[in-house]
């Protein structure tokens, strides 16, 4: 059964400026896909530094998580994260590898754990006079669970809006301290 999941319209949402609506929906091959284009304060370098502070990732989400290990090697970063989510029993392990993208951004993909699929991309470009960042966001998640994808999508939409707000707040804090 497919239940339509809403999308946030382009504009100001939760103090995060969306250039293209956040769309979260079940993926035909399983799991949930989320896409959005956002405008953040600060240059791409500011956003890149926030996204690549791997040990501080839990601070950018409302869902409880803990970082068990971060290992940097050859321009790639392996993170071992345990996530406690209200929809899922216990902790879910997410072992993933991240790499900076040429030109700005971060790509993260699944290496192991309790997920069937996990792929996240942040593509960053300067916007306006260079004091803002246009961010293309794409996420595909499939957790090994009996929870239906449509329900995961509903929760993910709310959580991503909070995540985008927290990233925005971190960026504002960072550029305010630079002044």
C-alpha positions as CSV (number, residue, x, y, z in Angstrom):
1,X,0.0,0.0,0.0
2,X,1.4,3.4,-1.0
3,X,0.4,6.3,1.2
4,X,1.3,9.7,-0.3
5,X,3.8,11.6,1.8
6,X,3.6,15.4,1.7
7,X,6.3,17.7,0.6
8,X,7.2,21.1,1.9
9,X,6.7,23.8,-0.7
10,X,9.5,26.0,-1.8
11,X,10.1,29.0,0.4
12,X,10.9,29.7,4.1
13,X,10.4,26.6,6.2
14,X,11.5,26.3,9.8
15,X,13.9,29.1,9.2
16,X,15.7,27.2,6.4
17,X,15.2,28.6,3.0
18,X,14.2,25.9,0.5
19,X,14.9,26.7,-3.2
20,X,13.3,23.4,-4.2
21,X,10.8,21.6,-2.1
22,X,11.9,18.9,0.3
23,X,10.4,15.7,-1.2
24,X,10.4,12.6,0.9
25,X,8.8,9.4,-0.5
26,X,9.2,5.7,-0.6
27,X,11.6,4.5,-3.3
28,X,10.3,2.0,-5.8
29,X,13.2,-0.3,-5.1
30,X,12.7,-0.1,-1.3
31,X,13.6,2.4,1.3
32,X,13.0,6.1,1.3
33,X,14.4,8.9,-0.9
34,X,14.6,12.6,0.1
35,X,15.7,15.4,-2.1
36,X,15.9,19.2,-1.6
37,X,17.7,22.3,-2.7
38,X,18.5,24.7,0.1
39,X,20.1,28.0,0.7
40,X,22.3,28.3,3.7
41,X,24.2,31.3,5.2
42,X,27.9,31.2,4.8
43,X,30.3,30.1,2.1
44,X,30.5,26.5,0.9
45,X,33.7,26.3,3.0
46,X,31.7,27.0,6.1
47,X,29.1,24.3,5.2
48,X,31.8,21.9,4.2
49,X,33.5,22.3,7.6
50,X,30.2,21.7,9.4
51,X,29.3,18.6,7.4
52,X,32.8,17.1,7.9
53,X,32.9,17.4,11.7
54,X,32.1,13.7,11.9
55,X,32.3,13.4,15.7
56,X,29.8,16.2,16.0
57,X,27.2,14.7,13.6
58,X,24.8,13.8,16.5
59,X,24.5,17.5,17.3
60,X,22.9,18.1,13.9
61,X,20.0,15.7,14.4
62,X,17.2,15.4,16.9
63,X,17.3,11.6,16.7
64,X,19.6,10.2,19.4
65,X,22.8,8.8,18.1
66,X,26.3,8.2,19.2
67,X,29.6,8.0,17.3
68,X,31.5,4.9,18.2
69,X,34.4,5.4,15.8
70,X,35.8,7.8,13.2
71,X,38.7,6.7,11.1
72,X,40.3,8.9,8.5
73,X,42.4,7.4,5.7
74,X,43.4,8.4,2.2
75,X,40.9,11.2,1.9
76,X,38.0,9.0,3.1
77,X,36.4,8.9,6.5
78,X,34.8,5.8,8.0
79,X,32.2,6.5,10.6
80,X,30.6,3.9,12.9
81,X,27.3,5.4,14.3
82,X,24.6,3.9,16.5
83,X,21.2,5.4,16.1
84,X,18.3,5.1,18.6
85,X,15.0,5.9,16.8
86,X,11.4,5.7,18.2
87,X,10.3,3.7,15.2
88,X,12.9,1.0,15.6
89,X,13.8,-1.3,18.5
90,X,17.2,-0.8,20.2
91,X,20.1,0.8,18.4
92,X,20.7,0.6,14.6
93,X,24.3,0.5,13.5
94,X,25.3,2.7,10.5
95,X,28.8,2.1,9.2
96,X,29.5,4.4,6.4
97,X,32.2,6.0,4.4
98,X,32.3,9.7,3.5
99,X,34.4,11.6,1.0
100,X,34.6,15.3,0.1
101,X,33.4,16.1,-3.4
102,X,35.6,18.1,-5.8
103,X,34.1,21.6,-5.9
104,X,32.4,21.3,-2.5
105,X,30.2,18.8,-0.8
106,X,30.2,15.4,0.7
107,X,29.2,11.9,-0.4
108,X,28.4,9.2,2.1
109,X,27.6,5.6,1.4
110,X,26.9,2.4,3.3
111,X,29.7,0.1,4.3
112,X,27.8,-2.1,6.8
113,X,25.5,-2.3,9.8
114,X,21.7,-2.5,10.1
115,X,20.8,-0.7,6.9
116,X,20.2,-2.3,3.5
117,X,20.9,0.9,1.6
118,X,22.3,4.3,2.6
119,X,23.6,7.0,0.2
120,X,23.7,10.7,1.0
121,X,25.0,13.5,-1.1
122,X,25.5,17.2,-0.3
123,X,26.6,19.2,-3.4
124,X,27.6,22.7,-2.4
125,X,28.0,25.8,-4.6
126,X,28.5,29.5,-3.8
127,X,25.3,31.6,-4.1
128,X,24.7,35.3,-4.3
129,X,27.8,37.2,-3.6
130,X,29.5,34.1,-2.1
131,X,28.2,34.7,1.4
132,X,25.6,32.0,0.9
133,X,25.6,28.3,-0.2
134,X,23.3,26.6,-2.5
135,X,23.1,23.0,-1.3
136,X,21.7,20.1,-3.4
137,X,20.7,17.3,-0.9
138,X,19.9,13.7,-1.9
139,X,19.4,10.9,0.6
140,X,18.4,7.2,0.1
141,X,17.9,5.1,3.2
142,X,16.6,1.6,3.7
143,X,16.7,0.1,7.2
144,X,16.4,-3.6,7.9
145,X,13.0,-3.4,9.6
146,X,9.4,-4.4,9.3
147,X,8.3,-0.7,9.6
148,X,6.7,0.3,6.3
149,X,8.6,2.7,4.1
150,X,5.7,5.2,4.1
151,X,5.9,5.5,7.9
152,X,9.7,5.9,7.7
153,X,9.1,8.7,5.1
154,X,6.7,10.6,7.4
155,X,9.2,10.5,10.2
156,X,12.1,11.3,7.9
157,X,10.5,14.5,6.5
158,X,10.0,15.9,10.0
159,X,13.5,14.9,11.0
160,X,15.2,16.4,7.9
161,X,13.4,19.7,8.4
162,X,14.9,19.8,11.9
163,X,18.3,18.7,10.6
164,X,18.4,21.5,8.0
165,X,17.4,24.0,10.7
166,X,20.3,22.8,13.0
167,X,22.8,23.0,10.1
168,X,21.6,26.5,9.4
169,X,21.9,27.5,13.0
170,X,25.5,26.1,13.1
171,X,26.4,28.0,10.0
172,X,25.0,31.3,11.4
173,X,26.9,30.7,14.6
174,X,30.1,30.0,12.7
175,X,29.9,33.1,10.5
176,X,28.9,35.3,13.4
177,X,32.0,34.2,15.3
178,X,34.2,34.9,12.2
179,X,33.1,38.6,12.2
